[in-house]
């Protein structure tokens, strides 16, 4: 592996993400695994989540240098009491050292990555807000103003158990986040979480576009429900049915939350850089300033 390249790992409440980046801030390779750490989380991580993380790292270890990776963990691991014990096991097994970071640090690193990517793409970052909707928390940041909210897609699904309840309660759940975002008065809004990328990919089924519009949420709900019916009708295996339903539920939960957080705005830029790139960019910039 090129010595000028660095590996960044983001172990979140919904997914485990990893990127390999060169000194020019270009991502050479990236992977993502759905591990849903926040599912069933009370005091400790569930055995299912732990096993998914271990299996993902076994696959990742074949293609990335985990011993020198810049690895961070977020909300689910801030909450879980057994995070330290579990990370010691991962360090012994894979040589990877995870750091549980604060919500403020998460915002700072995500902002660094998004701004750098916007700079690379020629997008104006003046008065640009970032909405990062994760599995167990949602961070909103604009310049030096930020706030972390204690809701996320998996956490909400855990608490309300079905989509009907989530749809009914989404306005209440997101009220503070919506008000905070409105008061920031952003000119542009960036969405950079896994859910936003999945929704943009789904949008390509009816329109080739690089942005999400508020009206897309209604269209995407209809598309997701129709796709689910089609898959279930043609599926032979119960396991596949369960997987499709789980994916559908999380996508729809994400849409309900987005609709209420973003209801006063029209267009949203989707940026593919996030926390995993942020830890690398920070390291590169520190080296440059030595």
C-alpha positions in Angstrom: 0.0 0.0 0.0 1.3 3.5 -0.9 2.8 5.1 2.2 1.3 8.4 1.2 -2.2 7.0 1.5 -4.2 6.9 4.7 -7.1 4.8 5.9 -10.1 6.3 7.7 -12.8 4.3 9.5 -16.2 5.5 10.8 -18.0 3.0 13.0 -21.4 4.5 13.4 -24.8 3.5 14.8 -26.0 2.2 11.4 -22.9 1.4 9.3 -19.2 0.8 9.3 -17.5 2.9 6.6 -13.9 2.9 5.4 -11.9 4.9 2.9 -8.4 5.0 1.5 -7.3 8.5 0.6 -4.2 10.0 -1.0 -2.3 13.2 -0.2 -4.4 15.1 -2.8 -7.6 14.3 -0.8 -8.8 11.9 -3.4 -10.6 8.7 -2.3 -9.0 5.8 -4.0 -11.2 3.1 -2.5 -14.1 3.0 -0.1 -16.4 0.3 1.4 -19.5 0.3 3.6 -21.2 -2.4 5.7 -24.6 -2.2 7.4 -24.0 -3.2 11.0 -26.8 -1.4 12.8 -25.0 -1.0 16.1 -27.9 0.9 17.6 -30.5 -1.9 17.1 -31.4 -3.4 20.5 -29.0 -1.1 22.3 -29.8 -0.5 25.9 -26.8 -0.6 28.2 -24.6 -2.8 26.1 -24.1 -3.6 22.4 -26.1 -6.5 21.1 -24.3 -9.7 20.2 -25.7 -9.4 16.7 -24.2 -6.0 16.2 -20.8 -7.2 17.6 -20.8 -10.1 15.2 -21.6 -8.0 12.2 -18.7 -5.6 13.1 -16.3 -8.5 13.4 -17.4 -10.0 10.1 -17.1 -6.6 8.4 -13.6 -6.1 9.8 -12.5 -9.6 8.7 -13.5 -8.7 5.1 -12.0 -5.2 5.3 -8.7 -6.5 6.8 -7.9 -8.2 3.5 -7.8 -4.9 1.6 -6.9 -2.2 4.1 -4.2 -1.6 6.6 -6.2 -1.6 9.8 -3.2 -1.4 12.2 -2.5 2.2 11.0 -6.1 3.2 10.3 -7.5 6.4 11.8 -10.6 4.8 13.4 -13.4 6.6 15.2 -16.8 5.6 16.7 -19.9 7.7 17.3 -23.2 7.8 19.2 -24.0 4.1 19.8 -20.5 3.6 21.2 -20.8 6.8 23.3 -23.9 5.2 24.9 -22.9 1.5 25.2 -21.1 0.7 28.5 -19.2 -2.2 27.0 -17.6 -0.2 24.1 -14.1 -0.1 25.7 -14.1 -3.9 26.3 -15.3 -4.6 22.8 -12.7 -2.2 21.2 -10.0 -4.0 23.1 -11.1 -7.3 21.6 -11.1 -5.7 18.1 -7.6 -4.3 18.8 -6.3 -7.7 19.8 -7.9 -9.4 16.8 -7.3 -6.8 14.0 -4.8 -4.3 15.4 -7.3 -1.5 14.9 -7.6 1.2 17.6 -11.0 2.9 17.8 -11.5 6.3 19.4 -15.0 7.2 20.7 -15.4 10.8 19.8 -17.8 13.5 21.1 -20.6 14.8 19.0 -18.7 18.2 18.7 -15.7 16.4 17.4 -17.9 14.4 15.0 -19.3 17.7 13.7 -15.9 19.3 13.3 -14.5 16.4 11.3 -17.5 15.9 9.1 -17.6 19.7 8.3 -13.9 19.5 7.4 -14.6 16.7 5.0 -17.7 18.2 3.4 -16.0 21.6 3.0 -13.0 20.0 1.4 -15.1 18.0 -1.0 -17.2 21.1 -1.9 -13.9 23.0 -2.6 -12.8 20.1 -4.9 -16.2 20.2 -6.7 -16.4 24.0 -6.9 -19.4 24.3 -4.6 -19.7 27.6 -2.6 -19.5 26.9 1.1 -20.7 30.3 2.2 -23.8 29.9 4.5 -23.8 26.1 3.9 -25.4 23.9 6.5 -24.7 20.2 6.9 -27.4 17.8 8.1 -25.9 14.4 9.1 -28.8 12.0 9.9 -27.3 8.9 11.4 -28.5 5.7 13.1 -28.6 7.1 16.7 -28.1 10.9 16.4 -28.5 13.8 14.0 -25.9 16.6 13.7 -26.5 19.9 12.1 -23.7 22.4 11.6 -23.1 25.7 9.8 -19.7 27.5 10.3 -19.2 27.5 14.1 -22.8 26.8 15.0 -23.6 23.2 15.6 -26.0 21.0 17.6 -26.3 17.2 18.0 -29.8 15.8 18.5 -30.5 12.5 20.2 -32.5 10.9 17.5 -31.5 8.8 14.5 -33.1 6.3 12.1 -32.4 3.1 14.1 -32.9 4.7 17.5 -36.3 6.1 16.4 -37.3 2.7 14.9 -36.3 1.0 18.2 -38.5 3.4 20.2 -41.6 3.5 18.0 -41.4 -0.1 16.5 -43.6 0.5 13.5 -43.7 3.0 10.6 -47.2 4.3 11.4 -46.1 5.4 14.8 -42.9 6.9 13.4 -44.8 8.9 10.8 -47.2 10.2 13.4 -44.4 11.2 15.8 -41.8 12.5 13.3 -42.8 16.1 13.6 -42.5 16.0 17.4 -39.2 14.1 17.3 -37.5 16.5 14.8 -39.2 19.8 16.0 -36.0 21.1 17.8 -33.8 20.2 14.8 -36.1 21.8 12.3 -36.2 25.1 14.4 -32.4 25.1 14.8 -31.9 24.6 11.0 -34.4 27.4 10.2 -32.7 29.8 12.5 -29.4 29.2 10.8 -30.9 30.6 7.6 -28.6 28.6 5.3 -28.3 29.3 1.6 -27.6 25.7 0.8 -28.0 22.4 2.7 -25.7 19.4 2.4 -26.9 15.9 3.3 -24.0 13.4 3.6 -25.2 10.4 5.5 -25.7 6.9 4.1 -29.5 7.3 3.9 -29.2 10.4 1.7 -26.9 8.6 -0.7 -29.3 5.7 -1.0 -32.2 8.0 -1.6 -30.3 9.8 -4.4 -29.5 6.5 -6.0 -33.1 5.5 -5.9 -34.1 8.9 -7.5 -32.1 7.9 -10.6 -35.0 5.5 -11.3 -37.2 8.4 -12.4 -34.8 11.3 -12.9 -31.0 11.7 -13.5 -30.0 14.2 -10.9 -27.2 15.0 -8.4 -29.4 16.7 -5.9 -32.5 15.8 -3.8 -35.5 18.1 -3.9 -38.1 18.2 -1.1 -40.8 16.9 -3.5 -38.6 13.8 -4.1 -39.4 12.4 -0.6 -43.1 11.8 -1.6 -42.0 10.2 -4.9 -39.4 8.0 -3.1 -41.9 6.7 -0.6 -44.1 5.5 -3.4 -41.1 4.0 -5.3 -39.8 2.2 -2.2 -43.3 0.7 -1.4 -43.8 -0.4 -5.0 -40.3 -2.0 -5.2 -40.9 -3.9 -2.0 -44.2 -5.3 -3.3 -42.4 -6.4 -6.5 -39.5 -8.0 -4.6 -41.8 -9.9 -2.2 -43.9 -11.2 -5.0 -40.9 -12.6 -6.8 -38.9 -13.8 -3.8 -38.5 -17.5 -3.0 -36.7 -17.1 0.4 -38.1 -15.9 3.7 -34.6 -14.5 4.7 -34.6 -12.3 1.6 -38.1 -11.0 2.4 -37.0 -10.1 5.9 -33.9 -8.3 4.6 -35.9 -6.3 2.1 -38.5 -5.3 4.7 -35.8 -4.2 7.1 -34.1 -2.0 4.4 -37.5 -0.6 3.4 -38.4 0.3 6.9 -35.1 2.1 7.6 -35.4 4.1 4.3 -39.0 5.1 5.0 -38.1 6.0 8.6 -35.3 8.2 7.2 -37.7 9.9 4.8 -40.2 10.7 7.6 -37.4 12.3 9.6 -36.0 14.2 6.6 -39.4 15.5 5.7 -39.9 17.1 9.0 -36.3 18.4 9.5 -36.1 19.9 6.0 -39.7 21.0 5.5 -38.9 24.7 5.1 -36.3 24.1 2.3 -36.4 23.0 -1.3 -33.1 21.5 -2.6 -30.3 19.5 -1.0 -26.8 18.7 -2.2 -25.5 15.2 -1.6 -21.8 15.0 -0.7 -20.0 11.6 -0.5 -17.3 12.8 2.0 -18.0 12.5 5.7 -16.4 11.5 9.0 -14.1 8.8 7.6 -12.6 11.3 5.2 -12.5 14.0 7.8 -10.1 12.1 10.1 -7.7 11.6 7.1 -8.0 15.2 5.9 -7.2 16.5 9.4 -4.1 14.3 9.6 -2.9 15.4 6.1 -3.4 19.1 7.0 -1.5 18.7 10.3 1.5 17.2 8.4 1.4 20.1 5.8 1.5 22.6 8.6 4.5 21.1 10.4 
